[in-house]
Amino acid sequence: MRRRTLLTGAAAIGTSALTARPPAAAAGTASAAASAAGDSWRTGIARLDDAMAARVARGELVGAVYAVAQHGRVHVGAAGTRSLGGGEPMRRGTPFRIASLTKPIVAAATMMLVEDGRLALHEPVDRLLPELAGRRVLTRIDGPLDRTVPAARPITVEDLLTLRMGHGMIFEPSFQPPYPVITAASDLRLALDQPDPRTPFRPDEWIRRFGTLPLMTQPGERWQYNTGALVLGVLVARAAGRPLGDFLRDRVFRPLGMGTTGFSLTPADAARLPGLYATDPETGQLRLLPGSLPAEWARPPAFPSAASGLASTVDDYLAFARLLLNRGVHHGRRLLSAASVRRLTTNHLTPRQIAEAGTFPLTGRGWGYGMAVSVTPDEISAPGRYGWEGGYGTVWFTDPRRDLIAVALTQTVDFLFNGAADEFQRLAAAAANDA
């Protein structure tokens, strides 16, 4: 039975019925139902474990660590190895580069600053990012950089959170086509799209360089991926008055017990990072990618990317997901207001903005702050599910209606595109449905 159905039924029959001792027959029926639900959960989880192991056996996935949590139950599974062809097995504490699963964490930290009074959602970012004052906007997204008009209004904090600042990645007619604005950003070494190679610049120099570019569209007009999160990281650090990594550690990681999450890891933890793999288009086989080596993760980066820069473990990310599911409370301590959690996990895009976002990467979902929000029913859940994916092969969703969290961490890029991530989410949801 779904948690929401149970609570609705309890309200309907009244408190006296809940506190009264049930007849023996009713108690027996409830016990049998609970046993059946437990059996269904175990069966559903077994299907999930078998499916992930089969992906490894077929050579589609090097390895994964994943978790499904519902109603106080937690299943953590591991399949495969840290490197292709054998070696150390994946373990529960294995750290992963979580790529864009960084975005929800930084968005939550931003809301902490809003609650502190250091930021306001609708204020222009110019106060803390004067490099972005007086924006100009291209007359055509593919046009020359000097053909611009003034921005109709300043960029706001919420524009960054909702990725509607007027700049971002382009997926059509091709990925990051050679338009002048994209070429200029590449020449400036801003690393606006893929996580690796990293930009060599520290935040102040990075934002100065970015400020020399025009916007692609008017602020607030369209959803465009990624750039807003990068800018948000610079803003958060300036609002907090300290480096982004320090602020996240003090306000998010330490309170939640996320001891293996950060923009860098201890040398011992960095050495446990799995290899990063993707299919070689020439051979059709998985191959080791040359970038994002463990040695890079053993030292702090010049630019801590709020879009894709964190490493974490499945239990650490589960702790963050639980904070949101529990409406900002962790072990009885409130870290974030329920109102802030609601804003983070509620869609803020218009139907037109969702449609204009295209088929990838939003795929028909809406966007809250730093994460996607489902707006139509699908095979995983009713509307209201929230979460996101990371380009190195990571995925998370929470379905608050069913008290359900699912997290899968891999370092196989193909996980997102060969049906494995979709299968994981379907089977995690099915186990919860069975229960």
VOPAGU-2260 file (C-alpha; in pm, 1 decimal, decimal comma):
REM VOPAGU-2260
SITE   aa  ch    i         X         Y         Z
SITE  MET   A    0       0,0       0,0       0,0
SITE  ARG   A    1     128,1     344,4     -85,1
SITE  ARG   A    2     218,0     572,1     205,8
SITE  ARG   A    3     -18,1     843,0      81,0
SITE  THR   A    4    -309,8     596,0      63,3
SITE  LEU   A    5    -234,8     472,7     414,4
SITE  LEU   A    6    -231,0     823,6     559,0
SITE  THR   A    7    -551,1     920,1     376,8
SITE  GLY   A    8    -724,6     612,2     513,7
SITE  ALA   A    9    -605,8     687,9     864,8
SITE  ALA   A   10    -749,2    1039,5     848,8
SITE  ALA   A   11   -1080,2     908,8     722,7
SITE  ILE   A   12   -1136,1     649,5     997,0
SITE  GLY   A   13   -1025,6     875,9    1283,0
SITE  THR   A   14    -773,8     862,7    1565,6
SITE  SER   A   15    -975,7     633,7    1789,4
SITE  ALA   A   16    -961,9     353,1    1534,2
SITE  LEU   A   17    -585,9     390,0    1505,4
SITE  THR   A   18    -525,1     367,0    1879,2
SITE  ALA   A   19    -775,1      88,7    1948,7
SITE  ARG   A   20    -644,1    -268,5    1977,0
SITE  PRO   A   21    -746,5    -458,1    1660,5
SITE  PRO   A   22    -932,0    -788,9    1681,5
SITE  ALA   A   23    -711,9   -1096,7    1656,0
SITE  ALA   A   24    -835,1   -1178,5    1306,0
SITE  ALA   A   25    -765,8    -825,6    1184,4
SITE  ALA   A   26    -420,9    -835,6    1340,6
SITE  GLY   A   27    -351,0   -1160,3    1163,6
SITE  THR   A   28    -467,1   -1015,5     832,7
SITE  ALA   A   29    -243,2    -711,2     878,5
SITE  SER   A   30      51,6    -936,0     961,3
SITE  ALA   A   31     -11,2   -1143,8     650,1
SITE  ALA   A   32     -36,1    -829,8     436,7
SITE  ALA   A   33     290,6    -696,6     578,5
SITE  SER   A   34     458,5   -1030,5     508,4
SITE  ALA   A   35     329,6   -1029,3     151,2
SITE  ALA   A   36     451,9    -673,7     102,7
SITE  GLY   A   37     793,6    -775,8     233,3
SITE  ASP   A   38     804,0   -1068,9      -5,5
SITE  SER   A   39     710,2    -841,0    -295,4
SITE  TRP   A   40     985,2    -594,4    -201,1
SITE  ARG   A   41    1243,5    -873,2    -187,9
SITE  THR   A   42    1125,4   -1010,7    -520,9
SITE  GLY   A   43    1139,4    -669,5    -684,0
SITE  ILE   A   44    1485,5    -598,7    -546,3
SITE  ALA   A   45    1607,1    -938,0    -666,6
SITE  ARG   A   46    1491,9    -848,1   -1018,3
SITE  LEU   A   47    1686,9    -523,6    -994,4
SITE  ASP   A   48    2002,4    -699,7    -873,2
SITE  ASP   A   49    1974,4    -957,5   -1152,5
SITE  ALA   A   50    1926,8    -687,7   -1416,5
SITE  MET   A   51    2234,8    -490,5   -1308,7
SITE  ALA   A   52    2445,7    -807,3   -1291,2
SITE  ALA   A   53    2326,0    -902,4   -1640,3
SITE  ARG   A   54    2434,8    -563,7   -1775,8
SITE  VAL   A   55    2782,4    -629,5   -1638,3
SITE  ALA   A   56    2789,4    -983,5   -1778,2
SITE  ARG   A   57    2696,2    -855,7   -2125,7
SITE  GLY   A   58    2977,3    -601,0   -2118,3
SITE  GLU   A   59    2739,8    -303,0   -2119,1
SITE  LEU   A   60    2837,0    -184,6   -1771,6
SITE  VAL   A   61    3170,9    -206,0   -1592,6
SITE  GLY   A   62    3024,7    -174,4   -1246,4
SITE  ALA   A   63    2770,5       6,8   -1031,1
SITE  VAL   A   64    2668,2      74,3    -674,2
SITE  TYR   A   65    2300,6     155,6    -621,9
SITE  ALA   A   66    2047,0     209,4    -346,3
SITE  VAL   A   67    1669,1     190,3    -316,3
SITE  ALA   A   68    1505,0     320,6       0,3
SITE  GLN   A   69    1138,8     319,5      99,3
SITE  HIS   A   70     947,1     323,7     429,1
SITE  GLY   A   71    1263,5     276,2     634,8
SITE  ARG   A   72    1395,3      -9,8     422,1
SITE  VAL   A   73    1723,1      39,0     236,7
SITE  HIS   A   74    1875,2    -193,4     -19,1
SITE  VAL   A   75    2228,0    -121,0    -139,1
SITE  GLY   A   76    2356,1    -333,8    -424,7
SITE  ALA   A   77    2688,9    -354,6    -603,0
SITE  ALA   A   78    2768,8    -513,9    -936,9
SITE  GLY   A   79    3085,4    -548,3   -1139,5
SITE  THR   A   80    3428,7    -407,2   -1077,7
SITE  ARG   A   81    3609,9     -73,0   -1058,8
SITE  SER   A   82    3801,7    -145,3   -1378,5
SITE  LEU   A   83    3714,5    -322,7   -1700,4
SITE  GLY   A   84    3811,8    -686,6   -1710,7
SITE  GLY   A   85    3823,1    -752,0   -1337,1
SITE  GLY   A   86    4017,5    -620,1   -1041,5
SITE  GLU   A   87    3864,9    -473,5    -728,9
SITE  PRO   A   88    3489,0    -525,6    -699,8
SITE  MET   A   89    3252,4    -234,5    -660,3
SITE  ARG   A   90    3176,2    -181,6    -292,8
SITE  ARG   A   91    2921,3      17,6     -96,6
SITE  GLY   A   92    3180,7     281,9      -3,1
SITE  THR   A   93    3329,5     324,6    -351,4
SITE  PRO   A   94    3352,1     695,0    -446,2
SITE  PHE   A   95    3223,9     814,6    -784,5
SITE  ARG   A   96    3248,5    1128,3    -992,7
SITE  ILE   A   97    2883,2    1231,2    -976,5
SITE  ALA   A   98    2900,2    1500,5   -1248,6
SITE  SER   A   99    2566,1    1683,7   -1277,1
SITE  LEU   A  100    2427,3    1531,9    -958,3
SITE  THR   A  101    2632,0    1819,0    -814,7
SITE  LYS   A  102    2364,1    2065,4    -927,4
SITE  PRO   A  103    2090,9    1969,9    -675,3
SITE  ILE   A  104    2335,4    1993,5    -384,3
SITE  VAL   A  105    2451,5    2343,2    -477,9
SITE  ALA   A  106    2091,7    2452,2    -534,5
SITE  ALA   A  107    2001,5    2338,7    -181,6
SITE  ALA   A  108    2302,4    2527,3     -44,4
SITE  THR   A  109    2185,6    2836,8    -232,0
SITE  MET   A  110    1851,6    2819,5     -54,2
SITE  MET   A  111    2035,6    2811,3     278,2
SITE  LEU   A  112    2190,1    3145,5     185,8
SITE  VAL   A  113    1847,4    3277,4      89,8
SITE  GLU   A  114    1720,3    3175,8     432,7
SITE  ASP   A  115    2024,4    3343,7     589,8
SITE  GLY   A  116    1930,6    3667,4     412,2
SITE  ARG   A  117    2253,5    3674,3     211,2
SITE  LEU   A  118    2071,6    3619,8    -118,7
SITE  ALA   A  119    1720,4    3691,3    -249,2
SITE  LEU   A  120    1568,7    3486,0    -527,2
SITE  HIS   A  121    1453,5    3780,4    -737,4
SITE  GLU   A  122    1748,2    4012,7    -683,8
SITE  PRO   A  123    1984,9    4083,2    -974,0
SITE  VAL   A  124    2311,9    3895,8    -950,3
SITE  ASP   A  125    2495,1    4222,1   -1033,0
SITE  ARG   A  126    2539,2    4304,9    -663,5
SITE  LEU   A  127    2777,9    4014,2    -614,2
SITE  LEU   A  128    2869,1    3951,1    -977,6
SITE  PRO   A  129    2934,2    4297,4   -1121,0
SITE  GLU   A  130    3104,0    4124,4   -1412,9
SITE  LEU   A  131    2753,7    4038,0   -1536,5
SITE  ALA   A  132    2601,3    4385,0   -1510,4
SITE  GLY   A  133    2476,6    4553,3   -1828,2
SITE  ARG   A  134    2430,7    4232,7   -2025,4
SITE  ARG   A  135    2395,7    4235,4   -2404,0
SITE  VAL   A  136    2202,8    3966,4   -2592,1
SITE  LEU   A  137    2272,4    3826,6   -2937,5
SITE  THR   A  138    2019,1    3916,6   -3204,5
SITE  ARG   A  139    2069,2    3564,7   -3342,3
SITE  ILE   A  140    2209,1    3275,6   -3143,5
SITE  ASP   A  141    2430,0    3182,5   -3438,3
SITE  GLY   A  142    2520,5    3541,9   -3522,7
SITE  PRO   A  143    2837,1    3745,6   -3474,5
SITE  LEU   A  144    2927,6    3855,8   -3124,0
SITE  ASP   A  145    2893,4    4226,2   -3200,0
SITE  ARG   A  146    2530,9    4206,4   -3313,0
SITE  THR   A  147    2349,5    4246,3   -2985,1
SITE  VAL   A  148    2072,3    4430,6   -2807,5
SITE  PRO   A  149    2053,5    4529,6   -2440,2
SITE  ALA   A  150    1915,4    4270,7   -2200,7
SITE  ALA   A  151    1553,9    4345,8   -2111,9
SITE  ARG   A  152    1632,9    4295,3   -1743,3
SITE  PRO   A  153    1920,2    4177,1   -1522,0
SITE  ILE   A  154    1989,2    3811,6   -1449,7
SITE  THR   A  155    1840,9    3707,9   -1113,8
SITE  VAL   A  156    1941,6    3445,0    -861,8
SITE  GLU   A  157    1636,2    3241,7    -957,8
SITE  ASP   A  158    1738,6    3258,5   -1324,0
SITE  LEU   A  159    2056,7    3073,1   -1229,5
SITE  LEU   A  160    1869,3    2814,0   -1022,6
SITE  THR   A  161    1619,4    2745,9   -1300,7
SITE  LEU   A  162    1880,3    2759,4   -1581,0
SITE  ARG   A  163    1700,4    3051,8   -1746,6
SITE  MET   A  164    1985,2    3303,2   -1733,4
SITE  GLY   A  165    2004,1    3334,3   -2112,9
SITE  HIS   A  166    2309,6    3118,8   -2177,1
SITE  GLY   A  167    2373,1    2747,4   -2197,0
SITE  MET   A  168    2454,2    2442,4   -2402,6
SITE  ILE   A  169    2304,5    2391,0   -2748,5
SITE  PHE   A  170    2190,6    2044,6   -2857,5
SITE  GLU   A  171    2022,5    2124,2   -3191,8
SITE  PRO   A  172    2096,9    2107,2   -3481,8
SITE  SER   A  173    2404,9    1942,3   -3329,0
SITE  PHE   A  174    2581,9    1937,4   -2996,6
SITE  GLN   A  175    2755,7    2270,3   -2937,5
SITE  PRO   A  176    2769,0    2375,4   -3306,0
SITE  PRO   A  177    3050,8    2614,1   -3407,2
SITE  TYR   A  178    2852,5    2932,7   -3353,8
SITE  PRO   A  179    3068,3    3236,4   -3271,5
SITE  VAL   A  180    2946,2    3252,6   -2910,1
SITE  ILE   A  181    3036,9    2886,5   -2854,9
SITE  THR   A  182    3372,3    2914,9   -3027,9
SITE  ALA   A  183    3458,3    3223,5   -2821,5
SITE  ALA   A  184    3378,4    3041,4   -2495,7
SITE  SER   A  185    3597,7    2751,9   -2604,6
SITE  ASP   A  186    3881,9    2989,7   -2688,1
SITE  LEU   A  187    3844,0    3140,5   -2339,8
SITE  ARG   A  188    3881,9    2790,6   -2188,2
SITE  LEU   A  189    3567,5    2825,9   -1979,4
SITE  ALA   A  190    3470,3    2455,0   -1996,3
SITE  LEU   A  191    3098,8    2534,1   -2025,1
SITE  ASP   A  192    2982,4    2191,0   -2132,7
SITE  GLN   A  193    3170,8    1870,0   -2050,2
SITE  PRO   A  194    3321,1    1820,0   -1700,5
SITE  ASP   A  195    3664,8    1729,1   -1833,7
SITE  PRO   A  196    3911,4    1875,8   -1910,7
SITE  ARG   A  197    3855,2    2127,5   -1633,7
SITE  THR   A  198    3898,3    2500,0   -1672,2
SITE  PRO   A  199    4235,2    2614,6   -1530,9
SITE  PHE   A  200    4096,5    2943,1   -1397,3
SITE  ARG   A  201    3995,9    3035,1   -1046,4
SITE  PRO   A  202    3640,1    3165,5    -996,1
SITE  ASP   A  203    3721,5    3538,8   -1017,0
SITE  GLU   A  204    3911,1    3502,3   -1342,7
SITE  TRP   A  205    3653,0    3259,8   -1480,0
SITE  ILE   A  206    3362,1    3499,7   -1422,4
SITE  ARG   A  207    3563,9    3789,4   -1564,0
SITE  ARG   A  208    3619,9    3596,6   -1884,1
SITE  PHE   A  209    3261,0    3478,3   -1901,7
SITE  GLY   A  210    3145,8    3838,1   -1858,6
SITE  THR   A  211    3307,1    3930,1   -2191,2
SITE  LEU   A  212    3052,1    3714,2   -2376,3
SITE  PRO   A  213    2700,1    3819,8   -2474,1
SITE  LEU   A  214    2399,0    3617,5   -2366,7
SITE  MET   A  215    2231,7    3386,5   -2617,1
SITE  THR   A  216    1873,8    3474,8   -2520,4
SITE  GLN   A  217    1698,4    3720,3   -2291,4
SITE  PRO   A  218    1711,6    3636,5   -1918,3
SITE  GLY   A  219    1412,4    3431,0   -1808,7
SITE  GLU   A  220    1310,9    3343,0   -2162,9
SITE  ARG   A  221    1438,4    2988,4   -2219,9
SITE  TRP   A  222    1572,0    2689,0   -2029,1
SITE  GLN   A  223    1931,3    2621,2   -2132,8
SITE  TYR   A  224    2147,7    2364,5   -1967,0
SITE  ASN   A  225    2455,3    2399,0   -1750,1
SITE  THR   A  226    2595,9    2754,0   -1765,7
SITE  GLY   A  227    2362,4    2886,9   -1496,6
SITE  ALA   A  228    2492,8    2628,0   -1250,2
SITE  LEU   A  229    2854,0    2726,9   -1317,0
SITE  VAL   A  230    2774,5    3093,3   -1255,3
SITE  LEU   A  231    2572,4    2999,0    -946,8
SITE  GLY   A  232    2879,0    2841,5    -788,0
SITE  VAL   A  233    3069,9    3170,7    -815,1
SITE  LEU   A  234    2772,7    3360,1    -674,1
SITE  VAL   A  235    2729,1    3125,0    -377,9
SITE  ALA   A  236    3096,4    3153,0    -283,2
SITE  ARG   A  237    3082,1    3533,5    -290,1
SITE  ALA   A  238    2757,2    3541,3     -92,6
SITE  ALA   A  239    2901,5    3302,9     165,9
SITE  GLY   A  240    3229,0    3492,3     182,9
SITE  ARG   A  241    3436,2    3175,8     147,0
SITE  PRO   A  242    3524,1    2910,0    -113,2
SITE  LEU   A  243    3233,3    2703,7    -241,5
SITE  GLY   A  244    3382,2    2376,4    -116,5
SITE  ASP   A  245    3424,8    2513,1     236,2
SITE  PHE   A  246    3066,2    2638,5     245,1
SITE  LEU   A  247    2925,3    2307,1     122,0
SITE  ARG   A  248    3133,7    2115,2     373,1
SITE  ASP   A  249    3018,5    2325,4     668,5
SITE  ARG   A  250    2650,7    2360,8     578,7
SITE  VAL   A  251    2572,3    2039,5     389,4
SITE  PHE   A  252    2833,1    1764,0     405,4
SITE  ARG   A  253    2923,7    1768,6     774,1
SITE  PRO   A  254    2565,9    1804,9     905,1
SITE  LEU   A  255    2451,5    1519,1     680,5
SITE  GLY   A  256    2751,1    1295,0     752,7
SITE  MET   A  257    2861,8    1304,2     387,0
SITE  GLY   A  258    3221,9    1222,9     471,1
SITE  THR   A  259    3333,6    1117,6     123,0
SITE  THR   A  260    3181,3    1401,6     -79,9
SITE  GLY   A  261    3375,4    1697,1    -213,2
SITE  PHE   A  262    3543,3    1870,3    -504,7
SITE  SER   A  263    3851,3    1672,3    -408,8
SITE  LEU   A  264    3912,3    1355,6    -206,5
SITE  THR   A  265    4181,5    1231,4      24,7
SITE  PRO   A  266    4460,4    1057,1    -169,1
SITE  ALA   A  267    4338,7     721,0     -37,4
SITE  ASP   A  268    3978,7     785,6    -148,6
SITE  ALA   A  269    4088,2     929,3    -483,4
SITE  ALA   A  270    4284,3     610,0    -550,3
SITE  ARG   A  271    3957,3     413,9    -512,4
SITE  LEU   A  272    3779,1     601,7    -790,5
SITE  PRO   A  273    3672,2     361,8   -1065,0
SITE  GLY   A  274    3794,2     404,3   -1419,1
SITE  LEU   A  275    3578,4     615,7   -1646,3
SITE  TYR   A  276    3446,2     427,2   -1950,4
SITE  ALA   A  277    3250,8     486,9   -2270,3
SITE  THR   A  278    3193,9     289,4   -2589,4
SITE  ASP   A  279    3458,7     324,7   -2857,5
SITE  PRO   A  280    3263,3     412,4   -3175,9
SITE  GLU   A  281    3512,9     219,3   -3388,8
SITE  THR   A  282    3508,4    -109,2   -3197,3
SITE  GLY   A  283    3171,1     -91,4   -3024,6
SITE  GLN   A  284    3342,9    -194,7   -2699,7
SITE  LEU   A  285    3385,0      -6,2   -2375,4
SITE  ARG   A  286    3718,8     169,1   -2340,1
SITE  LEU   A  287    3891,6     364,8   -2066,7
SITE  LEU   A  288    3866,7     740,2   -2113,3
SITE  PRO   A  289    4189,2     936,5   -2068,4
SITE  GLY   A  290    4061,5    1221,7   -1850,2
SITE  SER   A  291    3950,1    1276,7   -1490,0
SITE  LEU   A  292    4231,2    1065,9   -1344,4
SITE  PRO   A  293    4236,4     983,7    -971,8
SITE  ALA   A  294    4543,2    1207,0    -924,6
SITE  GLU   A  295    4332,4    1508,4   -1030,6
SITE  TRP   A  296    4086,8    1433,6    -752,1
SITE  ALA   A  297    4354,0    1421,2    -483,3
SITE  ARG   A  298    4394,2    1801,0    -491,4
SITE  PRO   A  299    4140,6    2085,3    -493,0
SITE  PRO   A  300    4053,6    2212,9    -841,8
SITE  ALA   A  301    4120,1    2572,2    -943,7
SITE  PHE   A  302    3749,5    2610,3   -1024,9
SITE  PRO   A  303    3507,0    2409,1    -808,2
SITE  SER   A  304    3233,2    2339,6   -1059,4
SITE  ALA   A  305    2883,4    2376,2    -915,0
SITE  ALA   A  306    2757,0    2211,3   -1233,2
SITE  SER   A  307    2953,2    1886,8   -1224,7
SITE  GLY   A  308    3250,5    1896,7    -989,7
SITE  LEU   A  309    3169,9    1670,5    -693,2
SITE  ALA   A  310    3261,3    1314,7    -608,1
SITE  SER   A  311    3047,5    1116,4    -364,1
SITE  THR   A  312    2928,7     773,6    -250,7
SITE  VAL   A  313    2588,0     610,6    -263,9
SITE  ASP   A  314    2530,4     650,5     112,0
SITE  ASP   A  315    2637,8    1014,4     105,4
SITE  TYR   A  316    2400,2    1095,0    -177,8
SITE  LEU   A  317    2123,6     898,7     -10,0
SITE  ALA   A  318    2167,5    1122,7     295,8
SITE  PHE   A  319    2120,6    1431,8      80,2
SITE  ALA   A  320    1814,8    1282,5     -90,7
SITE  ARG   A  321    1662,8    1200,5     247,6
SITE  LEU   A  322    1707,1    1561,2     358,5
SITE  LEU   A  323    1481,3    1671,9      74,3
SITE  LEU   A  324    1232,9    1388,2     124,2
SITE  ASN   A  325    1211,5    1480,5     494,5
SITE  ARG   A  326    1139,8    1843,1     398,4
SITE  GLY   A  327    1468,7    1980,3     523,1
SITE  VAL   A  328    1506,9    1785,3     848,6
SITE  HIS   A  329    1797,6    1549,7     922,2
SITE  HIS   A  330    1784,0    1337,9    1240,2
SITE  GLY   A  331    1554,9    1587,1    1406,1
SITE  ARG   A  332    1761,0    1891,8    1308,2
SITE  ARG   A  333    1623,9    2134,7    1053,1
SITE  LEU   A  334    1884,1    2231,4     793,2
SITE  LEU   A  335    1647,6    2375,7     534,0
SITE  SER   A  336    1293,0    2506,6     555,7
SITE  ALA   A  337    1006,0    2306,9     412,2
SITE  ALA   A  338     924,9    2607,0     190,9
SITE  SER   A  339    1275,2    2600,4      43,9
SITE  VAL   A  340    1251,0    2228,0     -25,2
SITE  ARG   A  341     917,8    2287,4    -195,9
SITE  ARG   A  342    1073,7    2549,4    -424,8
SITE  LEU   A  343    1367,2    2319,4    -502,5
SITE  THR   A  344    1142,9    2029,5    -598,9
SITE  THR   A  345     858,9    2210,7    -779,3
SITE  ASN   A  346     858,6    2276,7   -1152,7
SITE  HIS   A  347     912,0    2644,9   -1240,6
SITE  LEU   A  348     910,4    2618,3   -1620,8
SITE  THR   A  349     618,6    2707,5   -1843,2
SITE  PRO   A  350     481,5    2444,8   -2085,4
SITE  ARG   A  351     637,6    2641,8   -2368,7
SITE  GLN   A  352     979,5    2644,4   -2203,0
SITE  ILE   A  353     959,9    2268,3   -2151,0
SITE  ALA   A  354     866,5    2216,6   -2515,1
SITE  GLU   A  355    1140,3    2449,0   -2641,3
SITE  ALA   A  356    1402,5    2268,8   -2430,9
SITE  GLY   A  357    1393,1    1987,8   -2687,1
SITE  THR   A  358    1413,9    1613,6   -2647,4
SITE  PHE   A  359    1744,2    1614,6   -2457,3
SITE  PRO   A  360    1844,0    1644,2   -2178,2
SITE  LEU   A  361    1518,9    1758,2   -2014,6
SITE  THR   A  362    1312,2    1501,1   -2209,2
SITE  GLY   A  363     975,5    1657,6   -2137,9
SITE  ARG   A  364    1028,1    1712,9   -1767,0
SITE  GLY   A  365    1008,0    2042,3   -1587,4
SITE  TRP   A  366    1281,0    2199,3   -1376,6
SITE  GLY   A  367    1283,5    2307,1   -1014,5
SITE  TYR   A  368    1601,7    2450,7    -865,3
SITE  GLY   A  369    1898,7    2241,8    -974,6
SITE  MET   A  370    1693,5    1934,4   -1065,7
SITE  ALA   A  371    1427,6    1800,6   -1299,6
SITE  VAL   A  372    1066,1    1750,9   -1191,7
SITE  SER   A  373     824,5    1520,2   -1374,7
SITE  VAL   A  374     509,9    1697,0   -1494,3
SITE  THR   A  375     324,8    1407,5   -1658,8
SITE  PRO   A  376     265,8    1047,8   -1545,6
SITE  ASP   A  377     504,1     788,6   -1686,4
SITE  GLU   A  378     609,1     429,1   -1625,3
SITE  ILE   A  379     810,1     529,6   -1318,0
SITE  SER   A  380     569,1     750,9   -1124,8
SITE  ALA   A  381     292,2    1005,6   -1117,0
SITE  PRO   A  382     389,6    1373,1   -1165,1
SITE  GLY   A  383     604,5    1520,3    -890,5
SITE  ARG   A  384     905,4    1290,1    -904,5
SITE  TYR   A  385    1228,4    1487,8    -887,9
SITE  GLY   A  386    1596,7    1414,6    -944,3
SITE  TRP   A  387    1859,5    1429,6   -1215,2
SITE  GLU   A  388    2133,2    1247,1   -1405,1
SITE  GLY   A  389    2510,8    1289,8   -1426,4
SITE  GLY   A  390    2698,6    1256,5   -1753,4
SITE  TYR   A  391    2949,2    1004,1   -1618,5
SITE  GLY   A  392    2670,4     751,5   -1562,4
SITE  THR   A  393    2484,9     848,7   -1244,3
SITE  VAL   A  394    2113,7     886,4   -1174,4
SITE  TRP   A  395    1890,0     976,6    -879,9
SITE  PHE   A  396    1519,1    1019,6    -832,7
SITE  THR   A  397    1287,2    1068,8    -538,9
SITE  ASP   A  398     915,4     998,3    -556,9
SITE  PRO   A  399     773,1    1176,0    -251,1
SITE  ARG   A  400     427,6    1025,1    -304,3
SITE  ARG   A  401     568,5     679,7    -233,0
SITE  ASP   A  402     844,3     777,2      10,3
SITE  LEU   A  403    1087,3     633,4    -245,5
SITE  ILE   A  404    1450,2     719,1    -323,4
SITE  ALA   A  405    1662,6     548,6    -589,0
SITE  VAL   A  406    2029,4     626,1    -661,7
SITE  ALA   A  407    2261,8     451,0    -906,6
SITE  LEU   A  408    2628,2     543,5    -941,4
SITE  THR   A  409    2844,7     413,9   -1224,7
SITE  GLN   A  410    3137,9     544,6   -1424,4
SITE  THR   A  411    3010,5     403,7   -1753,7
SITE  VAL   A  412    2882,4     689,5   -1966,5
SITE  ASP   A  413    2670,6     450,4   -2175,1
SITE  PHE   A  414    2460,2     373,8   -1866,4
SITE  LEU   A  415    2255,3     682,7   -1951,1
SITE  PHE   A  416    2202,1     595,9   -2316,9
SITE  ASN   A  417    2184,9     216,9   -2355,4
SITE  GLY   A  418    1868,0     170,2   -2152,9
SITE  ALA   A  419    2041,6      71,6   -1828,0
SITE  ALA   A  420    1949,8     387,5   -1636,1
SITE  ASP   A  421    1589,3     362,0   -1752,3
SITE  GLU   A  422    1580,5      -4,0   -1651,3
SITE  PHE   A  423    1722,3      75,7   -1308,7
SITE  GLN   A  424    1457,8     340,6   -1246,9
SITE  ARG   A  425    1173,3     119,9   -1370,1
SITE  LEU   A  426    1276,9    -175,0   -1156,1
SITE  ALA   A  427    1334,0      42,6    -849,0
SITE  ALA   A  428     985,9     187,8    -894,5
SITE  ALA   A  429     838,8    -158,3    -955,0
SITE  ALA   A  430     987,2    -292,0    -631,7
SITE  ALA   A  431     822,1      -4,3    -448,5
SITE  ASN   A  432     493,9     -60,4    -631,1
SITE  ASP   A  433     502,1    -428,4    -536,9
SITE  ALA   A  434     559,8    -330,9    -175,9
